[in-house]
């Protein structure tokens, strides 16, 4: 395995040693609703994830077998999305996570995050090869099914609501409201409902605000640019609780430079 790029910011504030991890866990995971792990090895993998040591998080998680799927797949997807600039390596990361998630769905079919992180990495992969091409390969239906299942298991999964909102918005943006609705069930109304639900469930999440803004722009373009700007601005106002939130806030800040 090649060396992954390092987290580019100071991460001392995100190094949750000892009981500090369990004490802040619910805040760190209000988006994905991942339960606190009893296995100390997985706790250490999540510590690595939250401080931005994504490669070490995956290594430790994989040593635990498939029970480490959530942290391994989240770390892989977040690293590829935020820090991997090489397109081939980025796609390889998504493919690795997708393959792991497919096994996790079989092993843990009643865990929401088995399905969510499958959809997350599949969605990122589809963006890297183009949404239209992905739809032709049937990826859209797989993402929709996985997110629907995740929300059947846990209706309060804020990240799945955000992802499903993006699903609807991206399809409408790429192929239009009529064809998107008839062929893929894409709905402007459903997109907004999912985005709003995510903000209710995870009001302190920078990415929920950012992706809502992205979705609004896909659906309405410049007609809603003020709302998009407001959502991005709100994202910049949060104090990051971990490395990924720091990357998200920096992403939002970059829009105002």
N, C-alpha and C positions, 0 to 999 in steps of 0.2 A: 504493500500500500504506500502510495506517495505521501509526503508530508503535507497536511492541510495547512492553509494559511492561518495565521494567528489572529485572535481577536485584537483589533487595532486600538482599543481604548483602555484606560485604567479600569481594572476589574476588582479592585480591593473591596468595594462596597457590595459586591455580589458573591463574595466567598463565604458561604453559610456553613461554617464548621459546627460540629457537635449538634446540640439541640436547636441551634438557630435555624436549621433547615426546616424542622417540623413546626417551629413556631410561626414561620412565615409561609408555610406550604400553601395554605388556602388562598392567600393573596397571589402567590406565584402561579397557581393553577386554577384561578377562577375561570379561565377561558377553556381549558381542556378537561377540567374536572377529574384529572388523574388522581387516584387515591394514593396516600402516602405509603411507600413500600416498606414492608417489614424487613426485607433482605438488606443487610447493611451494605452489600456490594452495590445494589441498585441505588441506595441512598447516595453512595459515593459517586456513582455515574451521574445522578441528577445534580450533585454539587458541581461536577465538572461542566455539565451542560449550562447551569445557571451562571457560572462565572466565565463562560465563553470558551472553554477548552473542549470543543466539540468532538475532535477526533478521539481524545481520551475517553470521553463519555461513551462513544460507540464501542471502543475496545472493551471497556469494563462491562457495558451492557451485553455485548455478544458473549462474554465469558459466562454470563448467567443463562445463556440459551434464549429460547423464545420468550421467556418471561420478561426479558429486557427489551422487548420490541418497541414499547412506547418511547422510551428515552432514546433508543438507537435510531428509530425512524424520525423522531422530532429533531434530534441533533443533526442527522444527515440532511434532512430537508432544509432546516434553517441555515446550516452552513452553506449548502449549495446555493440557496436563494440570496444570501447576503454577502458571502465572502469568496466564493469561487468564481473567478472571472474567465477561466478556461471553459469554453462551451462543451467540449467533449467530456471533461472531468465532471462538469456540472450534470450532464445527462447521465453519466455513469453513476453518480451519487443517487440520482432519482431512481434509476433502474435497480440499484442495490436495495434501496429502501422499499420499493414496490414489491420486489421478490420476497423480502423479509415480511412485509405486511400481508402478502397473500398466504404465507404460512401461518402467520398470527391469527388471521381470520378463521382458518381451519381449527387451530389449537384453542383459540379463545373467542368463539363466535358471539358470545354475549358481552364482550367488552366493547364499549363504544369506541375506544381509541384504536382498537384493531382496525375498525372500518374507517375512522376519521383520518388516521395517518396514512392509510392506503390511498384515500381520496386526495389528501393534501399533496402527497408526492406525485400521484398520477396527474393532478391538476398542474403542478409546477412543470412536470415533464411535458404535458400537452402545450403549455405556454412556450416551452423552449423549442418545440417543433412546429408551432403555429396551431391555433385553436381549430381552424378549418380542417387542417390535415388530421388532427386528433379526432375530430368528429367523424371523419370518413373512416377512421380505424375503429370506431365504436367506443372510443374512450369516454365520450360524454355520458353515455348510458351507464358505464361502470362507476363514474364519479357520482352521478345522481343516485344510483342504487346504494352506494356505500354511505353517502351522507344521510340519505333517508333512513337507512338502518341504524346509523349512529344516533340519530335523533329519536328513533323508536325506542332505543335502549335508554337514552338519557335526553329527554326533551330540553334540559337546561344546559346543554353543551353549547356554550356561546361561540366557540371557534367553528363548530360545525354549522351553526346558523350563518356566521360570516361567510364561510366557504360556499354554502348553498346560495346565499345572496349573490356572490360573485359568479357562480355557475349560471344563474339566470341572466345576469347583466352581460356577461361575456358572450353568451350565445346570441342574445339580441343585438349586441354591438357588432358581432362578426357576420351574422347571416340574416338579421332582420327580425322584426317582431312577429310577422306572419309565419314565415317558414320555421323560425325558432320555436314558436308556440305550438304549431301543428306537429312538427317532427320531433322536437325534443322537450316539449312541455315547458318551455321557457316563458316566464311571466314577469312583466314589469312590477305588477302588484306584489307578487310573491318575493321578488328580490328585495323590495323595500321593507316588507314585513320581516324578513329574516335579518336584514341589517339592523332594523330598529330593535328587534328582540335581542340581538347580540349586545347592543349597548345597554339594554336593561339588565341583562345577566352579568355583564362585565363592564361596568361603567368606567373603570379605571384602566382599560386596555387601550394603549396607543394604536395597535394594529386594527382593532375593531373600528376606530374612527377613520384611520387611513383607508382601509378597504371600503368602508361605506362611501367615503369621498370618491375613491376610484370607481365604484359602482355607479354612483350618481353621474359621473362624467361619461361613463360608457353609455348610460341610458339617455342622458339629456344634453351632453356636450356643454357648450358655453351658456346655455339657458339656465343652468344651475351652478355656474362657476363660483358664485358667492357662497353658496352652501358648501361646495367642495372645499373652498379656501378656509371656511370656518371650521370644518372637520379636521383639516390638516393642522390648522392653528391650534385647535384644542389638543391634538396629539402632541404638539411640541411642549405643552404646559405640564405634562406628567413628569414626575421624577421616576426614572427607570428603576425597576426592582431587580432586574437581572440583565445579563449581557444582550439578550435578544431584544428586550424592550429598549435598551440603549441604542441598538442598531435601528430600531423602528423610529425612535425619536429623532435620531440623526437624519434618517431618510426624510422625515417630515420637515425638519429644519432646512434641508437642502432645497426644498421647494420655494423657500422665501429668500434665498441668496440672490 
